[in-house]
Amino acid sequence: MTALTTTTVGSLTSLWDRPGYLIRRLHQIHVAIFLEECAEYGITPVQYAVMTALLNRPGADQVTIARDAGIDRTNVADVLARLEQRGLVKRKQSDKDRRMRTAVLTTKGETIAREMEHASLRAQDKLMAPLPKSKQDHLMTLMTELVEANNEFSRAPAAEK
């Protein structure tokens, strides 16, 4: 066979050599740990991100929440609707712009978001526990650098920290 007709059997790289694969696997693992630690609340990680965004910026509009949480605006609308149905969020028309709706956590929503913070931190600690503190800090620095450098490529760019 010539070089042009040679076929390669199998992949040129192992999945374990691909950053995207490892990031996806780590995300899957973290979601599983998060759901385990936060099971009593019945809140997904995306819902919790929206609730956290509202803790930090009460009365935010959908565009701001989407930017703060790094979530698509349409998804934010769906998440807010589900949280509102559960009595965790209240939405109203903006006083400044009638075309916008703002959202705030209800008392129940704020209580759950604050309680969940402890469970969420346990999930983060569990995920990072295999690494010594110096490596945890280094990993966080590297992940932050990668997210900031590549944020523009996301379908839902997040606001800067």
Helices and strands as residue ranges (DSSP letters): G 15-17, H 19-37, G 39-41, H 45-56, E 60-61, H 62-69, H 73-85, E 89-93, E 101-105, H 107-128, H 133-150, G 151-153
